[in-house]
Amino acid sequence: MQANDVRVLKNAAIPALAVGLVVALVSTFTVGAAGALAALIGVVVVAAFFVISLVAVAYASRVSPQMMMIAAMGTYLVKIVALALALSSLSDVTAWHPMTFTWTVILCTIAWTVGEARAFMKLRMLYVEPDVKVPGHVGEK
C-alpha cells in the first residue's frame, strides 16, 4: 500500500470505528450485552469489507491504472451484494440483537464512505501527467 492508501484507510476507519463505538455504548444501555455484541460484529463486518476493497483497488492501480476503475466498480458491486446477503442471512440470529447489527452496519457504512470520500478529496494526487511526450506531436517552445 502506498502512503495515500494508508491515509485514506485511516481517515475512513476512524469515523466508522467512532460510530461503531457510540452504537455499541448506546445499545449496551438499551438492549444489553447482545446489543453490544451485535454492534461490535457489525463494525468488524464493515471494516473487513471496506479494507478488502481498498486493498484490491490499491493493488489494481499498481498493476495497471486502467484496471483501477474496473477493480473499484467490481469490488463495490461485490461488497454491496455481500453486505445485503450478510444482513438478510443474519437477521434471525439469537446470539445478538439483529436490529442493532443492521443499524450498526448501515451507520458504519455511511461513516466509512463519508470519511473515504473526504480523504480522497483532500489528497493532492495528479490525475494528469504534466510532462508526457506524445509521439508525433510537435511541442510548443
N, C-alpha and C positions, 0 to 999 in steps of 0.2 A: 504494500500500500504506500502511496505517496503521502507527503505531508498534507496536501489538500484533502485527501480522502480521510485522513485521521481527524483533521479539523472539522470536516462535515460530520463525521461519526460522533465526535464529542458534542458538537452543537445540536445534534439531533437527539442523542441519547439522554442528555441531561434533562431537557424538559419532559421527555417521556417518563424517565425514572421519577422525576418530581411529581408528575401527575399520578403515577402508579403508587407512590408513597402516600399521597393525600387520599387516594381512593382506598388504600389498604387501611389507613388510620380511621377514616370515616366508617368503612364497612366493619371494622373491628368493633366499634362502639354501637353500630346499628344492628348488625347481623350476627356478630360474634366471630369466633375463630374460623368458621367456614368461609366467611366473607373475606377475611384477611388472606386465607389460603388461595381463594379464587382470584383476588387482586394480584397476589404475587405470581401466580401461574400465568395470569393474563399479561403481566409485564414481561415475563420471560418469553412467552409466545411472540409478542410483538417485537421485542428486541432481537430474537433469533431470526425472525422472518426478514426484518429490515437489514440486519447485518449481513445476512446471506446475499441479499440482492445488491447491497452496496459493494461487497467484495466481488461479486460476479461482474458488475459494471466496471469496477476498477481494473479487473483482470482483462476484460474485453477491450478496454481503452488502451491498455499496454500492447495487446496483440495487434489490434487494428482500430484506428479511430473511426472507421466507417462502421465497424461492428458494435460500437458503443451504444448507439441508439437502438439497434436491434436487441442487444442484451438488456438495455433498460426497459424497453417495452415488453419483452418476453418475461423478464423476472417480475415486472409489475403485474402482468396478467396472471402468472402462476401464483404470485403472492396473494392477490385478491381472491382468486378461486380457492386457494388453500385456507386462507383465513375464513372464508364463508363456510367451507366444509368443516373446519375446526369448530366454528361457532355452532353450526347445526348439529354436528355429531356429539358435541359435549354439552348440549343443552339439558339433558336428562340425568346428569351425573349427580350423585347424592353426597359425594365426599366434600364438595364445596358448594357455594351458593352460585348457581348458574347465571342469575341476573347480574350479580356483581362481576363475574368473569366477563360477561358480554359487554357491560359498560366500561370495564377496565380496558378491554381490547379496543373498543371504539375510541375512547378518550385518549389512550396512549398512541393509537394510530394517528389521530388528529395532531397530537402534540409532536410526535416524531416528524410527521410530514411538514408541519409549520416550521419546526426547527431546522429540518433539512433544507427547505426552500430558502429560509433566511440565511443559512450558512452559504448556500450556493450564490445567493445574491451578493453577499459580502466578499466572496472570493474575487480576486483580481486575476482571472485567467484569460490569456489571449485566445481568442477564437478565430483570429486571422493571423497568418504568419506574415510579419511585416516585410521581410526581405527575400521573398521567394522569386527566383528567376524562372520565368516562363519560357520554354523553348520556342524559338521563332518570333519572340516579341522583342521589338527594339525599345529599350528603355529610354526614358527622358533623361537629359543631362542638364 
